[in-house]
Every structure is written in structure tokens, then in C-alpha cells.
Amino acid sequence: MTEQAADGVAVPYWETQEGILDRFSMLAEDVQLSTFNVAVKVYGTALGVTDFVISGDLKSTSCEWCINHVGVVYHRGRFMPDLPRHQFCPHFYDILRIGEPPNAAQQK
């Protein structure tokens, strides 16, 4: 993808002013979603959330990782992948359960 510069020389789109502004916009969206997901984990842990689930829309163009992970439940304190996973990834963490896990009463 190229654009014609004023002197007639082809310039790659991402090096044009519009391309650079698009990259800043994509970075801002990525940082915003990433910050939201980290905040959900931090506040959720402070409020006693026990389970998180990856939420978000799936489309025909969704990547294999997203298709396999939307709806997966992650327990607090265990590994949770960073979101967003890729550019334009629309997925986020949602709170699934607050309080003791359902089998906690049986373990006491």
C-alpha cells in the first residue's frame, strides 16, 4: 500500500501523515483495552472475585486463538493471558463469580 508524494515518489502508507496517525490511533485503542483488562483483574482481586471469563464478539474473521478462548474461565491467582491478544482484538475480561468457589463449602 503506497501513496504518491508531492514529488511523484511512492511513499509507503504507514510512513505518510495519515498512516502515522492511524498507527497512533491503533496503539491508543490497544493501550486502553489493555489498561481496562488489567484494572478488571486488580479490582476484581481486591473485591473477592474468584473467576473471570473472556468475553467479546466472535466473527467469521476471528483468529484461532480468540475462537478457542472466548468463554474460557480463569480462576483468580492463576495464569491469565494478556488481552488484547492482537491488533483489533475485541475481547475483554468479565467478572464471572464473586465470593467462594462453589466447592469451597465441601472442602471445609
N, CA and C atoms as an extended XYZ file, in Angstrom:
324
Properties=species:S:1:pos:R:3:atomname:S:1:resname:S:1:resid:I:1 pbc="F F F"
N         0.847       -1.157        0.000 N   MET     1
C         0.000        0.000        0.000 CA  MET     1
C         0.905        1.237        0.000 C   MET     1
N         0.802        2.030       -1.044 N   THR     2
C         1.632        3.226       -1.151 CA  THR     2
C         0.785        4.415       -1.566 C   THR     2
N         1.326        5.612       -1.342 N   GLU     3
C         0.697        6.853       -1.783 CA  GLU     3
C         1.732        7.652       -2.557 C   GLU     3
N         1.254        8.494       -3.448 N   GLN     4
C         2.123        9.348       -4.230 CA  GLN     4
C         2.476       10.585       -3.413 C   GLN     4
N         3.759       10.854       -3.246 N   ALA     5
C         4.210       12.068       -2.562 CA  ALA     5
C         4.118       13.238       -3.541 C   ALA     5
N         4.309       14.461       -3.047 N   ALA     6
C         4.221       15.660       -3.880 CA  ALA     6
C         5.217       15.621       -5.031 C   ALA     6
N         6.376       15.008       -4.831 N   ASP     7
C         7.398       14.953       -5.879 CA  ASP     7
C         7.216       13.752       -6.803 C   ASP     7
N         6.106       13.012       -6.642 N   GLY     8
C         5.820       11.885       -7.521 CA  GLY     8
C         6.410       10.565       -7.070 C   GLY     8
N         7.140       10.542       -5.967 N   VAL     9
C         7.753        9.315       -5.465 CA  VAL     9
C         6.739        8.580       -4.582 C   VAL     9
N         6.635        7.269       -4.774 N   ALA    10
C         5.715        6.466       -3.964 CA  ALA    10
C         6.232        6.358       -2.540 C   ALA    10
N         5.339        6.573       -1.571 N   VAL    11
C         5.682        6.500       -0.149 CA  VAL    11
C         4.805        5.427        0.485 C   VAL    11
N         5.390        4.509        1.245 N   PRO    12
C         4.559        3.520        1.947 CA  PRO    12
C         3.523        4.216        2.834 C   PRO    12
N         2.294        3.674        2.824 N   TYR    13
C         1.188        4.300        3.563 CA  TYR    13
C         1.548        4.586        5.020 C   TYR    13
N         2.173        3.628        5.693 N   TRP    14
C         2.453        3.780        7.120 CA  TRP    14
C         3.485        4.852        7.410 C   TRP    14
N         4.139        5.385        6.386 N   GLU    15
C         5.099        6.478        6.568 CA  GLU    15
C         4.491        7.830        6.218 C   GLU    15
N         3.247        7.860        5.747 N   THR    16
C         2.566        9.117        5.472 CA  THR    16
C         1.984        9.665        6.763 C   THR    16
N         1.577       10.937        6.729 N   GLN    17
C         0.988       11.543        7.924 CA  GLN    17
C        -0.275       10.789        8.345 C   GLN    17
N        -1.118       10.427        7.389 N   GLU    18
C        -2.338        9.690        7.709 CA  GLU    18
C        -2.015        8.312        8.296 C   GLU    18
N        -1.015        7.640        7.738 N   GLY    19
C        -0.618        6.323        8.243 CA  GLY    19
C        -0.072        6.398        9.654 C   GLY    19
N         0.739        7.413        9.925 N   ILE    20
C         1.294        7.587       11.274 CA  ILE    20
C         0.171        7.858       12.273 C   ILE    20
N        -0.802        8.692       11.900 N   LEU    21
C        -1.935        8.970       12.795 CA  LEU    21
C        -2.777        7.715       13.018 C   LEU    21
N        -2.932        6.894       11.976 N   ASP    22
C        -3.654        5.629       12.145 CA  ASP    22
C        -2.928        4.711       13.129 C   ASP    22
N        -1.594        4.664       13.043 N   ARG    23
C        -0.833        3.828       13.978 CA  ARG    23
C        -0.998        4.321       15.407 C   ARG    23
N        -0.974        5.654       15.608 N   PHE    24
C        -1.195        6.204       16.949 CA  PHE    24
C        -2.583        5.826       17.460 C   PHE    24
N        -3.579        5.886       16.589 N   SER    25
C        -4.942        5.540       16.977 CA  SER    25
C        -5.029        4.070       17.382 C   SER    25
N        -4.415        3.179       16.606 N   MET    26
C        -4.437        1.757       16.933 CA  MET    26
C        -3.714        1.488       18.246 C   MET    26
N        -2.585        2.166       18.474 N   LEU    27
C        -1.848        2.000       19.725 CA  LEU    27
C        -2.694        2.470       20.905 C   LEU    27
N        -3.383        3.605       20.745 N   ALA    28
C        -4.224        4.126       21.828 CA  ALA    28
C        -5.343        3.151       22.178 C   ALA    28
N        -5.971        2.550       21.162 N   GLU    29
C        -7.030        1.571       21.415 CA  GLU    29
C        -6.481        0.351       22.144 C   GLU    29
N        -5.316       -0.110       21.739 N   ASP    30
C        -4.685       -1.263       22.364 CA  ASP    30
C        -4.354       -0.972       23.828 C   ASP    30
N        -3.783        0.193       24.095 N   VAL    31
C        -3.419        0.580       25.470 CA  VAL    31
C        -4.671        0.719       26.326 C   VAL    31
N        -5.724        1.303       25.764 N   GLN    32
C        -6.964        1.485       26.518 CA  GLN    32
C        -7.569        0.137       26.909 C   GLN    32
N        -7.660       -0.797       25.971 N   LEU    33
C        -8.236       -2.103       26.281 CA  LEU    33
C        -7.346       -2.889       27.235 C   LEU    33
N        -6.047       -2.796       27.038 N   SER    34
C        -5.114       -3.483       27.925 CA  SER    34
C        -5.234       -2.944       29.352 C   SER    34
N        -5.315       -1.623       29.491 N   THR    35
C        -5.461       -0.989       30.806 CA  THR    35
C        -6.766       -1.426       31.463 C   THR    35
N        -7.840       -1.483       30.693 N   PHE    36
C        -9.132       -1.918       31.225 CA  PHE    36
C        -9.029       -3.340       31.776 C   PHE    36
N        -8.403       -4.237       31.006 N   ASN    37
C        -8.314       -5.635       31.425 CA  ASN    37
C        -7.456       -5.809       32.667 C   ASN    37
N        -6.375       -5.058       32.772 N   VAL    38
C        -5.544       -5.118       33.980 CA  VAL    38
C        -6.335       -4.585       35.175 C   VAL    38
N        -7.082       -3.492       34.965 N   ALA    39
C        -7.890       -2.925       36.049 CA  ALA    39
C        -8.951       -3.917       36.521 C   ALA    39
N        -9.571       -4.640       35.591 N   VAL    40
C       -10.579       -5.638       35.976 CA  VAL    40
C        -9.938       -6.697       36.867 C   VAL    40
N        -8.732       -7.141       36.498 N   LYS    41
C        -8.049       -8.159       37.316 CA  LYS    41
C        -7.698       -7.619       38.699 C   LYS    41
N        -7.168       -6.397       38.761 N   VAL    42
C        -6.749       -5.811       40.045 CA  VAL    42
C        -7.952       -5.552       40.939 C   VAL    42
N        -8.968       -4.838       40.430 N   TYR    43
C       -10.141       -4.530       41.239 CA  TYR    43
C       -10.908       -5.800       41.596 C   TYR    43
N       -10.986       -6.721       40.656 N   GLY    44
C       -11.676       -7.977       40.923 CA  GLY    44
C       -11.034       -8.745       42.048 C   GLY    44
N        -9.713       -8.789       42.062 N   THR    45
C        -8.995       -9.481       43.121 CA  THR    45
C        -9.250       -8.800       44.464 C   THR    45
N        -9.249       -7.466       44.469 N   ALA    46
C        -9.482       -6.715       45.706 CA  ALA    46
C       -10.910       -6.919       46.227 C   ALA    46
N       -11.859       -7.152       45.321 N   LEU    47
C       -13.258       -7.305       45.727 CA  LEU    47
C       -13.670       -8.752       45.950 C   LEU    47
N       -12.732       -9.683       45.825 N   GLY    48
C       -13.040      -11.079       46.101 CA  GLY    48
C       -13.568      -11.862       44.917 C   GLY    48
N       -13.299      -11.383       43.708 N   VAL    49
C       -13.721      -12.133       42.532 CA  VAL    49
C       -12.935      -13.433       42.481 C   VAL    49
N       -13.616      -14.532       42.228 N   THR    50
C       -12.926      -15.820       42.158 CA  THR    50
C       -12.708      -16.288       40.725 C   THR    50
N       -13.579      -15.866       39.804 N   ASP    51
C       -13.478      -16.329       38.428 CA  ASP    51
C       -13.711      -15.196       37.439 C   ASP    51
N       -12.928      -15.210       36.375 N   PHE    52
C       -13.069      -14.274       35.265 CA  PHE    52
C       -13.327      -15.092       34.005 C   PHE    52
N       -13.989      -14.495       33.031 N   VAL    53
C       -14.236      -15.171       31.758 CA  VAL    53
C       -13.868      -14.199       30.631 C   VAL    53
N       -13.316      -14.735       29.559 N   ILE    54
C       -13.016      -13.900       28.396 CA  ILE    54
C       -14.305      -13.723       27.613 C   ILE    54
N       -14.679      -12.480       27.377 N   SER    55
C       -15.906      -12.140       26.668 CA  SER    55
C       -15.576      -11.337       25.419 C   SER    55
N       -16.554      -11.205       24.564 N   GLY    56
C       -16.412      -10.414       23.351 CA  GLY    56
C       -17.010      -11.149       22.168 C   GLY    56
N       -17.266      -10.409       21.110 N   ASP    57
C       -17.904      -10.980       19.920 CA  ASP    57
C       -16.932      -11.812       19.105 C   ASP    57
N       -17.439      -12.866       18.543 N   LEU    58
C       -16.690      -13.661       17.573 CA  LEU    58
C       -17.279      -13.399       16.196 C   LEU    58
N       -16.409      -13.275       15.208 N   LYS    59
C       -16.832      -13.038       13.828 CA  LYS    59
C       -16.217      -14.105       12.948 C   LYS    59
N       -16.623      -14.122       11.713 N   SER    60
C       -16.055      -15.095       10.773 CA  SER    60
C       -14.576      -14.834       10.536 C   SER    60
N       -14.118      -13.613       10.838 N   THR    61
C       -12.700      -13.262       10.655 CA  THR    61
C       -11.892      -13.400       11.936 C   THR    61
N       -12.509      -13.884       13.020 N   SER    62
C       -11.795      -14.022       14.297 CA  SER    62
C       -10.645      -15.015       14.157 C   SER    62
N        -9.565      -14.730       14.869 N   CYS    63
C        -8.396      -15.615       14.795 CA  CYS    63
C        -8.654      -16.896       15.602 C   CYS    63
N        -7.807      -17.890       15.380 N   GLU    64
C        -7.961      -19.183       16.040 CA  GLU    64
C        -7.855      -19.052       17.559 C   GLU    64
N        -6.931      -18.192       18.058 N   TRP    65
C        -6.765      -18.019       19.497 CA  TRP    65
C        -8.072      -17.514       20.110 C   TRP    65
N        -8.659      -16.498       19.494 N   CYS    66
C        -9.895      -15.923       20.036 CA  CYS    66
C       -11.030      -16.940       20.014 C   CYS    66
N       -11.156      -17.670       18.916 N   ILE    67
C       -12.218      -18.677       18.799 CA  ILE    67
C       -12.096      -19.706       19.920 C   ILE    67
N       -10.873      -20.091       20.249 N   ASN    68
C       -10.655      -21.122       21.273 CA  ASN    68
C       -10.706      -20.601       22.702 C   ASN    68
N       -10.656      -19.279       22.913 N   HIS    69
C       -10.571      -18.767       24.282 CA  HIS    69
C       -11.771      -17.961       24.756 C   HIS    69
N       -12.635      -17.505       23.866 N   VAL    70
C       -13.830      -16.781       24.321 CA  VAL    70
C       -14.700      -17.759       25.093 C   VAL    70
N       -15.080      -17.367       26.299 N   GLY    71
C       -15.881      -18.222       27.161 CA  GLY    71
C       -15.065      -19.057       28.140 C   GLY    71
N       -13.745      -19.036       28.002 N   VAL    72
C       -12.894      -19.809       28.913 CA  VAL    72
C       -12.853      -19.099       30.263 C   VAL    72
N       -12.979      -19.853       31.325 N   VAL    73
C       -12.975      -19.309       32.685 CA  VAL    73
C       -11.564      -19.396       33.256 C   VAL    73
N       -11.125      -18.300       33.863 N   TYR    74
C        -9.821      -18.249       34.536 CA  TYR    74
C       -10.055      -17.957       36.005 C   TYR    74
N        -9.404      -18.710       36.869 N   HIS    75
C        -9.543      -18.541       38.310 CA  HIS    75
C        -8.507      -17.532       38.806 C   HIS    75
N        -8.919      -16.720       39.757 N   ARG    76
C        -8.041      -15.694       40.315 CA  ARG    76
C        -6.751      -16.331       40.828 C   ARG    76
N        -5.651      -15.663       40.565 N   GLY    77
C        -4.370      -16.134       41.058 CA  GLY    77
C        -3.683      -17.122       40.136 C   GLY    77
N        -4.360      -17.569       39.125 N   ARG    78
C        -3.752      -18.470       38.148 CA  ARG    78
C        -3.411      -17.677       36.898 C   ARG    78
N        -2.668      -18.284       36.006 N   PHE    79
C        -2.275      -17.597       34.782 CA  PHE    79
C        -3.499      -17.091       34.021 C   PHE    79
N        -3.445      -15.826       33.629 N   MET    80
C        -4.478      -15.226       32.784 CA  MET    80
C        -3.756      -14.527       31.639 C   MET    80
N        -4.059      -14.871       30.393 N   PRO    81
C        -3.359      -14.245       29.276 CA  PRO    81
C        -3.640      -12.747       29.205 C   PRO    81
N        -2.677      -12.011       28.683 N   ASP    82
C        -2.876      -10.574       28.487 CA  ASP    82
C        -3.833      -10.348       27.336 C   ASP    82
N        -4.729       -9.431       27.524 N   LEU    83
C        -5.651       -9.028       26.460 CA  LEU    83
C        -5.450       -7.551       26.199 C   LEU    83
N        -5.548       -7.080       25.011 N   PRO    84
C        -5.871       -7.767       23.771 CA  PRO    84
C        -4.712       -8.629       23.279 C   PRO    84
N        -5.035       -9.704       22.584 N   ARG    85
C        -4.018      -10.632       22.092 CA  ARG    85
C        -3.379      -10.156       20.796 C   ARG    85
N        -4.084       -9.365       20.027 N   HIS    86
C        -3.578       -8.918       18.726 CA  HIS    86
C        -4.283       -7.621       18.344 C   HIS    86
N        -3.832       -7.015       17.270 N   GLN    87
C        -4.423       -5.775       16.796 CA  GLN    87
C        -5.904       -5.992       16.478 C   GLN    87
N        -6.727       -5.076       16.900 N   PHE    88
C        -8.179       -5.107       16.701 CA  PHE    88
C        -8.865       -6.248       17.455 C   PHE    88
N        -8.218       -6.809       18.449 N   CYS    89
C        -8.823       -7.867       19.267 CA  CYS    89
C        -9.899       -7.214       20.148 C   CYS    89
N       -11.159       -7.657       20.032 N   PRO    90
C       -12.243       -7.022       20.780 CA  PRO    90
C       -12.571       -7.704       22.106 C   PRO    90
N       -11.699       -8.576       22.589 N   HIS    91
C       -12.046       -9.376       23.761 CA  HIS    91
C       -11.563       -8.743       25.069 C   HIS    91
N       -12.264       -9.052       26.120 N   PHE    92
C       -12.005       -8.443       27.421 CA  PHE    92
C       -12.372       -9.431       28.516 C   PHE    92
N       -11.870       -9.156       29.735 N   TYR    93
C       -12.230       -9.983       30.882 CA  TYR    93
C       -13.529       -9.483       31.486 C   TYR    93
N       -14.363      -10.408       31.848 N   ASP    94
C       -15.616      -10.110       32.522 CA  ASP    94
C       -15.611      -10.879       33.835 C   ASP    94
N       -16.265      -10.332       34.844 N   ILE    95
C       -16.340      -10.996       36.146 CA  ILE    95
C       -17.403      -12.078       36.073 C   ILE    95
N       -17.032      -13.281       36.441 N   LEU    96
C       -17.963      -14.405       36.379 CA  LEU    96
C       -18.559      -14.719       37.751 C   LEU    96
N       -17.704      -14.707       38.807 N   ARG    97
C       -18.191      -15.087       40.134 CA  ARG    97
C       -17.442      -14.293       41.204 C   ARG    97
N       -18.188      -13.852       42.209 N   ILE    98
C       -17.606      -13.167       43.363 CA  ILE    98
C       -17.892      -14.024       44.583 C   ILE    98
N       -16.900      -14.191       45.434 N   GLY    99
C       -17.077      -14.982       46.642 CA  GLY    99
C       -16.373      -16.315       46.544 C   GLY    99
N       -16.704      -17.196       47.443 N   GLU   100
C       -16.052      -18.501       47.484 CA  GLU   100
C       -16.455      -19.345       46.281 C   GLU   100
N       -15.547      -20.154       45.785 N   PRO   101
C       -15.909      -21.069       44.706 CA  PRO   101
C       -16.995      -22.038       45.184 C   PRO   101
N       -17.800      -22.599       44.285 N   PRO   102
C       -18.912      -23.460       44.693 CA  PRO   102
C       -18.496      -24.665       45.531 C   PRO   102
N       -17.303      -25.197       45.323 N   ASN   103
C       -16.895      -26.390       46.091 CA  ASN   103
C       -16.139      -26.034       47.380 C   ASN   103
N       -16.056      -24.759       47.729 N   ALA   104
C       -15.331      -24.353       48.936 CA  ALA   104
C       -16.018      -24.853       50.206 C   ALA   104
N       -17.323      -24.900       50.203 N   ALA   105
C       -18.068      -25.367       51.385 CA  ALA   105
C       -17.795      -26.853       51.639 C   ALA   105
N       -17.600      -27.625       50.588 N   GLN   106
C       -17.341      -29.046       50.730 CA  GLN   106
C       -15.951      -29.295       51.295 C   GLN   106
N       -14.999      -28.384       51.015 N   GLN   107
C       -13.610      -28.572       51.450 CA  GLN   107
C       -13.422      -28.234       52.921 C   GLN   107
N       -14.329      -27.490       53.521 N   LYS   108
C       -14.193      -27.060       54.930 CA  LYS   108
C       -14.552      -28.166       55.881 C   LYS   108
